[in-house]
Amino acid sequence: MGPLIPLGQIASGWDFIIALLIGIAFGFILEASGFSSSRNITGSFYGYNFVVLRVFFTAVIVSMIGLEYFDYMGWIDLNLIYILPTYLSPMIVGAVIMGVGFILGGFCPGTSYTAIAIGKLDAIVFTIGLFIGIFIFSEVFPLIEGFYYSDNLGNITIGEMLGISNRLFTFIMVVIAIVAFYLTWLIEKKVRKTITPYKFE
Amino acid sequence: MDSTTKEKQIPKYINPYFGGVLLGILILLTFYITGRGLGASGAIKSAVVTTVDKVAPKHTESHTFYSKFISSEHSPMSNWLVFESIGVLVGGLLSGALFGRIKKLRVEHSPKITKKTRLIAAAIGGILFGFGSQLGRGCSSGAALSGTASSSFGGLLVMLFLFGTGYIMAYFLRKLWI
């Protein structure tokens, strides 16, 4: 029965070794999928390469179905799974700021690490930027503390918020993903006819 | 374009749906083992807290944000996400080596902009992403991907607004990329 570490089924000394191994797998998948290239990543926003959407949506639906299946089989106690809490307005503002940073920088934090690994100077600069951005946030935190903790809805799930079961939402996500895969495939075919092929470095 | 030039321009990446399935299984496994998902920005936060704590320990002690992550027992660097992020770098190295993508230090940019413009945009992008990740309680890995996977409403919210803003801003910043 999982989750293993919260249920004490793995000795705590293994934590960091497991973290390292999971990280290695994560980094390998990101790099091998093409996330170490900023022009590859931003292709999703201009229609010439939807690789981010494909990897991201596939990963989301596979893990959602997997968690529901593990729950159904009694292999995992979903009550012990960490549900990221929802702070409505701060999270929306944070995501909007991240969205602007994403299209300016061409990376998100995880992908920039893999780009550093293969020698991208722009990824090193992006990561230094992350450090500065988090430092600025930390320093101004006392001024925005009230906003940071506002609109706290607690560890609410999507299903609870929408008044449906999470299992039904998982199904809806699968349908949305399949429609998105098909539409973006059509868009990509069209855009690639007009955009000059770009060279990866 | 004949097939040989095409091959030169498109590096050998794995099929994105296959990559997605692998990533989905990894997230599932991570939840099964640790009860939590993946992350990336958390490691940089630990680095910021550690640095500031070394330089100005009195400042961090009384500060409402830094003090949350400081304990007398261990360094903020002895954190799950720090080890995981070191792993991401190693994993990127392994994949890059396997597919022959590790090369000398270089800047990837659109032919329409200079190296300098690209680096300035990357720096500003990083600063904004770092700042936003703290308000968003995680970045695309921790909040959008792992959050949505575990059916967190906040995770879904971050995913929608992060990518939604990206699409709106993409039009205005198209010169940077195409």
Contacts between the chains, C-beta under 8 A, distances in Angstrom:
chain1	res1	chain2	res2	distance
A	2	B	31	7.9
A	2	B	32	4.3
A	2	B	33	7.1
A	2	B	35	7.8
A	3	B	31	6.5
A	3	B	32	6.0
A	3	B	33	6.6
A	3	B	34	6.4
A	3	B	35	3.5
A	4	B	32	6.8
A	4	B	33	5.0
A	4	B	34	7.6
A	5	B	33	6.2
A	5	B	34	5.0
A	5	B	35	6.2
A	6	B	34	7.7
A	6	B	35	4.1
A	10	B	33	7.2
A	15	B	80	6.3
A	16	B	78	7.7
A	16	B	80	7.1
A	16	B	83	4.5
A	18	B	33	6.2
A	18	B	34	7.0
A	19	B	80	4.8
A	19	B	81	7.5
A	19	B	83	3.8
A	19	B	84	4.4
A	19	B	87	6.7
A	20	B	83	4.9
A	20	B	84	7.0
A	20	B	86	6.4
A	20	B	87	4.4
A	20	B	90	7.6
A	21	B	87	6.6
A	22	B	26	6.9
A	22	B	29	7.6
A	22	B	30	5.4
A	22	B	33	7.7
A	22	B	34	7.9
A	22	B	38	7.2
A	22	B	84	5.9
A	22	B	87	6.5
A	23	B	83	6.7
A	23	B	84	3.8
A	23	B	85	6.1
A	23	B	86	6.4
A	23	B	87	2.0
A	23	B	88	4.7
A	23	B	89	7.9
A	23	B	90	7.2
A	23	B	91	6.4
A	24	B	87	4.3
A	24	B	88	7.5
A	24	B	90	5.1
A	24	B	91	4.0
A	24	B	94	6.9
A	25	B	26	5.3
A	25	B	87	7.7
A	25	B	91	6.2
A	26	B	23	7.7
A	26	B	26	6.2
A	26	B	38	5.7
A	26	B	84	7.1
A	26	B	87	6.8
A	26	B	88	5.3
A	26	B	91	6.1
A	26	B	141	8.0
A	27	B	87	6.2
A	27	B	88	3.6
A	27	B	89	6.2
A	27	B	90	6.3
A	27	B	91	2.5
A	27	B	92	4.2
A	27	B	93	7.7
A	27	B	94	7.6
A	27	B	95	7.1
A	28	B	91	3.8
A	28	B	92	7.2
A	28	B	94	5.5
A	28	B	95	4.6
A	29	B	19	5.7
A	29	B	22	5.1
A	29	B	23	5.0
A	29	B	26	6.6
A	29	B	91	7.5
A	29	B	95	7.9
A	30	B	23	7.9
A	30	B	88	7.1
A	30	B	91	7.5
A	30	B	92	6.8
A	31	B	91	6.8
A	31	B	92	4.3
A	31	B	95	3.7
A	31	B	96	5.7
A	31	B	99	7.9
A	31	B	101	7.6
A	32	B	13	6.6
A	32	B	14	4.8
A	32	B	19	6.4
A	32	B	95	4.5
A	32	B	98	7.8
A	32	B	99	6.8
A	33	B	13	6.0
A	33	B	14	5.9
A	33	B	16	6.0
A	33	B	19	3.5
A	33	B	20	7.8
A	33	B	23	7.7
A	34	B	11	7.4
A	34	B	13	3.9
A	34	B	16	7.6
A	36	B	92	6.3
A	36	B	96	6.8
A	36	B	101	6.9
A	37	B	11	7.9
A	37	B	108	6.2
A	38	B	108	5.8
A	38	B	122	7.8
A	39	B	108	6.0
A	39	B	109	7.9
A	39	B	110	7.0
A	39	B	177	6.3
A	40	B	13	7.9
A	42	B	170	7.4
A	42	B	177	4.7
A	45	B	166	5.6
A	45	B	167	6.0
A	45	B	170	3.7
A	45	B	177	7.6
A	46	B	170	6.4
A	46	B	174	6.8
A	46	B	177	6.2
A	46	B	178	5.2
A	48	B	178	7.4
A	50	B	16	7.9
A	51	B	13	7.4
A	51	B	16	4.7
A	54	B	16	3.7
A	54	B	17	5.9
A	54	B	19	7.9
A	54	B	20	6.0
A	55	B	16	4.9
A	55	B	17	7.9
A	55	B	19	4.8
A	55	B	20	4.4
A	55	B	23	6.3
A	56	B	20	7.1
A	56	B	144	7.9
A	56	B	145	6.7
A	57	B	20	6.9
A	58	B	16	7.4
A	58	B	17	5.3
A	58	B	19	7.7
A	58	B	20	2.4
A	58	B	21	5.9
A	58	B	23	7.4
A	58	B	24	6.2
A	59	B	20	4.7
A	59	B	21	7.7
A	59	B	23	3.8
A	59	B	24	4.2
A	59	B	27	6.2
A	59	B	145	6.5
A	59	B	149	7.5
A	60	B	24	7.1
A	60	B	145	6.7
A	60	B	148	5.4
A	60	B	149	5.7
A	61	B	24	7.0
A	62	B	20	6.8
A	62	B	21	5.4
A	62	B	23	7.7
A	62	B	24	2.5
A	62	B	25	6.4
A	62	B	27	7.8
A	62	B	28	7.1
A	63	B	24	4.4
A	63	B	25	7.7
A	63	B	27	3.9
A	63	B	28	4.8
A	63	B	31	7.3
A	63	B	149	4.0
A	64	B	148	7.7
A	64	B	149	5.7
A	64	B	151	7.1
A	66	B	24	6.7
A	66	B	25	7.1
A	66	B	27	8.0
A	66	B	28	3.7
A	67	B	28	6.3
A	67	B	31	6.2
A	67	B	149	7.0
A	67	B	150	6.9
A	67	B	151	7.9
A	70	B	28	7.3
A	70	B	32	6.6
A	75	B	32	7.5
A	76	B	31	7.3
A	76	B	32	5.9
A	80	B	35	5.5
A	81	B	31	5.8
A	81	B	35	5.7
A	81	B	36	7.8
A	81	B	150	5.5
A	82	B	35	5.8
A	82	B	36	4.5
A	82	B	37	7.4
A	82	B	150	6.9
A	83	B	150	5.7
A	83	B	151	7.1
A	83	B	152	4.8
A	84	B	137	6.1
A	84	B	138	6.6
A	84	B	142	7.6
A	84	B	143	6.1
A	84	B	146	7.5
A	84	B	147	4.1
A	84	B	150	7.1
A	84	B	152	4.0
A	84	B	154	5.0
A	84	B	155	5.1
A	85	B	137	7.0
A	85	B	152	7.7
A	85	B	154	6.2
A	86	B	152	6.9
A	86	B	153	4.8
A	86	B	154	3.5
A	86	B	157	6.7
A	87	B	137	6.8
A	87	B	154	6.9
A	88	B	157	7.5
A	90	B	135	4.7
A	90	B	136	7.6
A	90	B	137	8.0
A	91	B	135	6.8
A	91	B	136	5.2
A	91	B	137	6.2
A	91	B	143	7.5
A	91	B	154	5.3
A	91	B	157	5.4
A	91	B	158	5.7
A	91	B	161	7.8
A	92	B	157	6.3
A	92	B	161	5.3
A	93	B	132	7.8
A	93	B	135	5.6
A	94	B	132	4.5
A	94	B	133	6.8
A	94	B	134	7.0
A	94	B	135	3.0
A	94	B	136	3.0
A	94	B	137	7.3
A	94	B	158	7.1
A	95	B	132	6.8
A	95	B	136	5.1
A	95	B	143	7.8
A	95	B	144	7.9
A	95	B	157	6.8
A	95	B	158	4.4
A	95	B	159	7.8
A	95	B	160	7.6
A	95	B	161	3.5
A	95	B	162	4.4
A	95	B	165	6.9
A	96	B	132	7.4
A	96	B	161	5.5
A	96	B	162	7.8
A	96	B	165	4.7
A	97	B	128	5.3
A	97	B	129	7.7
A	97	B	131	5.9
A	97	B	132	3.2
A	97	B	135	6.9
A	97	B	136	7.9
A	98	B	128	7.1
A	98	B	129	5.3
A	98	B	132	3.7
A	98	B	133	6.2
A	98	B	136	5.9
A	98	B	139	6.5
A	98	B	140	7.5
A	98	B	158	7.6
A	98	B	162	5.0
A	98	B	165	7.6
A	99	B	132	7.9
A	99	B	161	6.5
A	99	B	162	4.7
A	99	B	163	6.9
A	99	B	164	6.8
A	99	B	165	2.6
A	99	B	166	4.6
A	99	B	168	7.8
A	99	B	169	6.5
A	100	B	125	7.8
A	100	B	128	5.5
A	100	B	132	8.0
A	100	B	165	6.0
A	100	B	169	5.4
A	101	B	124	7.6
A	101	B	125	4.5
A	101	B	126	6.8
A	101	B	127	7.3
A	101	B	128	3.3
A	101	B	129	3.4
A	101	B	130	7.7
A	101	B	131	7.9
A	101	B	132	6.1
A	102	B	125	7.0
A	102	B	129	6.5
A	102	B	140	7.7
A	102	B	162	6.6
A	102	B	165	7.8
A	102	B	166	5.1
A	103	B	125	7.5
A	103	B	165	7.9
A	103	B	166	5.0
A	103	B	169	4.5
A	103	B	170	5.4
A	103	B	173	5.3
A	103	B	176	7.7
A	104	B	121	4.9
A	104	B	122	7.5
A	104	B	124	5.4
A	104	B	125	3.5
A	104	B	128	6.7
A	104	B	169	7.9
A	104	B	173	6.5
A	104	B	176	7.3
A	105	B	121	6.7
A	105	B	122	5.0
A	105	B	124	7.4
A	105	B	125	2.2
A	105	B	126	5.3
A	105	B	128	7.6
A	105	B	129	6.1
A	106	B	121	7.8
A	106	B	122	6.8
A	106	B	125	6.8
A	106	B	176	7.8
A	106	B	177	7.4
A	107	B	122	7.6
A	107	B	125	7.4
A	107	B	126	7.8
A	107	B	129	7.9
A	108	B	40	7.2
A	108	B	129	6.6
A	108	B	139	5.6
A	108	B	140	4.1
A	108	B	141	7.2
A	109	B	40	3.8
A	109	B	41	4.5
A	109	B	44	6.6
A	109	B	129	6.8
A	109	B	130	7.9
A	109	B	133	7.0
A	109	B	139	4.9
A	109	B	140	7.5
A	109	B	141	6.9
A	110	B	38	7.6
A	110	B	40	3.6
A	110	B	85	8.0
A	110	B	88	6.0
A	110	B	139	7.3
A	110	B	140	7.0
A	110	B	141	4.6
A	112	B	126	7.6
A	113	B	40	6.9
A	113	B	85	6.2
A	113	B	88	4.6
A	113	B	89	5.0
A	113	B	92	6.2
A	114	B	88	6.4
A	114	B	89	7.4
A	114	B	91	7.2
A	114	B	92	3.2
A	114	B	95	7.5
A	114	B	96	7.6
A	115	B	92	7.5
A	116	B	89	6.7
A	116	B	92	7.4
A	117	B	89	5.3
A	117	B	90	7.8
A	117	B	91	8.0
A	117	B	92	3.3
A	117	B	93	4.4
A	117	B	96	5.5
A	117	B	102	7.4
A	118	B	92	6.6
A	118	B	93	7.7
A	118	B	96	3.9
A	118	B	101	4.8
A	118	B	102	4.9
A	118	B	103	7.0
A	119	B	102	6.1
A	119	B	103	5.3
A	119	B	104	5.9
A	119	B	105	5.2
A	119	B	106	6.1
A	120	B	105	7.9
A	120	B	106	6.6
A	120	B	107	7.2
A	120	B	108	6.0
A	121	B	105	5.1
A	121	B	106	6.3
A	121	B	107	4.9
A	121	B	119	7.2
A	122	B	107	5.1
A	122	B	108	6.1
A	122	B	109	7.2
A	122	B	118	5.7
A	122	B	119	6.0
A	122	B	122	4.5
A	123	B	122	7.5
A	125	B	119	5.1
A	125	B	122	4.5
A	125	B	123	5.1
A	125	B	126	6.9
A	126	B	122	4.4
A	126	B	123	7.2
A	126	B	125	6.1
A	126	B	126	4.1
A	126	B	129	7.7
A	127	B	44	7.2
A	127	B	126	6.4
A	128	B	123	7.0
A	128	B	126	6.6
A	129	B	122	6.7
A	129	B	123	4.5
A	129	B	124	6.9
A	129	B	125	6.4
A	129	B	126	2.0
A	129	B	127	4.5
A	129	B	128	7.9
A	129	B	129	7.3
A	129	B	130	6.4
A	130	B	41	6.8
A	130	B	44	4.9
A	130	B	126	4.7
A	130	B	127	7.6
A	130	B	129	6.0
A	130	B	130	3.9
A	130	B	133	7.7
A	131	B	44	5.6
A	131	B	47	6.4
A	131	B	48	6.0
A	131	B	126	7.9
A	131	B	130	6.7
A	132	B	123	8.0
A	132	B	126	7.2
A	132	B	127	5.2
A	132	B	130	6.7
A	133	B	126	6.3
A	133	B	127	4.0
A	133	B	128	6.3
A	133	B	129	6.4
A	133	B	130	2.5
A	133	B	131	4.1
A	133	B	132	7.7
A	133	B	133	7.8
A	134	B	41	7.3
A	134	B	44	5.6
A	134	B	45	5.3
A	134	B	48	4.8
A	134	B	130	4.3
A	134	B	131	7.1
A	134	B	133	7.2
A	134	B	134	6.1
A	135	B	48	5.0
A	135	B	52	7.2
A	135	B	130	7.9
A	136	B	127	7.0
A	136	B	130	7.8
A	136	B	131	6.0
A	137	B	65	7.9
A	137	B	130	7.0
A	137	B	131	4.8
A	137	B	134	4.4
A	137	B	135	7.5
A	138	B	48	6.1
A	138	B	49	7.4
A	138	B	52	7.1
A	138	B	63	7.6
A	138	B	65	4.9
A	138	B	66	6.2
A	138	B	134	7.6
A	141	B	63	7.4
A	141	B	64	6.2
A	141	B	65	3.7
A	142	B	63	7.3
A	142	B	64	5.5
A	142	B	65	7.5
A	145	B	64	6.0
A	145	B	65	7.9
A	148	B	135	6.7
A	153	B	153	7.0
A	153	B	154	7.7
A	155	B	152	7.3
A	156	B	152	7.7
A	156	B	153	4.9
A	156	B	154	7.7
A	157	B	151	4.4
A	157	B	152	6.5
A	157	B	153	6.3
A	158	B	148	7.8
A	158	B	151	4.9
A	158	B	152	7.2
A	158	B	153	5.0
A	158	B	156	5.4
A	159	B	151	6.3
A	160	B	153	7.4
A	161	B	153	4.4
A	166	B	151	4.6
A	169	B	151	6.8
A	170	B	151	7.7
A	181	B	17	8.0
A	195	B	178	6.4
A	197	B	1	6.9
A	197	B	6	7.7
A	197	B	9	5.6
A	198	B	9	7.6
A	198	B	110	7.5
A	198	B	178	7.7
A	199	B	9	5.4
A	200	B	9	6.8
A	200	B	10	7.2
A	200	B	11	5.3
A	200	B	108	7.4
A	201	B	106	5.7
A	201	B	107	7.9
A	201	B	108	4.5
